[in-house]
Amino acid sequence: MGNFNIKRFGRTARWQLGMSYKSVLSFASGASFAYIVPYIGWTYPYLKGAEEVDPARLTHSVEMCTVIFMIIAVICGSFIFADMGTKKGRIAVKMLPAIDLEKFLVRFLAVTLGVAVVGIAAFCVADVVRILVCLLAGIDYVKFCLPDFLLLLFTSADLPGTSMSSGSEFPWGVNFVAVCWCVWAHSLYVLGGTLLRRYQLVAVSVVHLVLFLAFAMLLSFVSANVDAAVNDAGNNASFAAAGVVLLAVAVANWMLSYRIFRRMQVADNKWINL
């Protein structure tokens, strides 16, 4: 079919959205419910008759929502080829009139940019539900929390009255390596979701946990006082170097995922896509 074609890529993306819109709606509903859970903890005392509204508790609920968003954004890569678990699904994807790169990029954008957009939209839905409950229950505190949610997600600024640091108290090197770790973790889930046909989320989560513990043990071995090392601006170069290594490994994981996708056949191994 030749080289990458933007029009063909757009048609492939529209086809993929049309085939998976039910899954998108299910994901959005599940994410909205997950966001509502921390809000229930905030509204429950006021529904039971508490008179004084504590804005700091609402801020804490928004913090929990950002943690939920980050977890979802990282692990969603394991579902990059979830619809190819059956022979029918594999035939439908492999027979698409598009090159492998276009098909893979559509999936990759779906579990990165698509998940981010739907996750933020789901938060808006949950926030509107909270506001409606406040209005119906007569809770005298109505605030749209999307700006706070985005501030916590995409900056290192801390909200007034917050109980969790968004990174402002740490040197920039620590914040950089933390972001790189999230990118690398997402690439690991993408690789696992591409390679494995069963239990991708569980298998990759176990590997991720083991690697995280190994990294923590290595850091404690290098420095006897981990807290001092993390808060020492003099270690920015070391943390930045570690971040660059994580980014390089992430790119390698994505490239390997693409190579595995190119080798996928209609009839593959029972456990892996090779």
Secondary structure, 3 states (H helix, E strand, C coil): CCCCCHHHHHHHHHHHHHHHHHHHHHHHHHHHHHHHHHHHHHHHHHHCCCCCCCHHHHHHHHHHHHHHHHHHHHHHHHHCCHHHCCHHHHHHHHCCCCCHHHHHHHHHHHHHHHHHHHHHHHHHHHHHHHHHHHHHHCCCCCCCCHHHHHHHHHCCCCCCCCCCCCCCCCCHHHHHHHHHHHHHHHHHHHHHHHHECCCHHHHHHHHHHHHHHHHHHHHHHHCCCHHHHHHCHHHHHHHHHHHHHHHHHHHHHHHHHHHHHHHCCCCCCCCECC
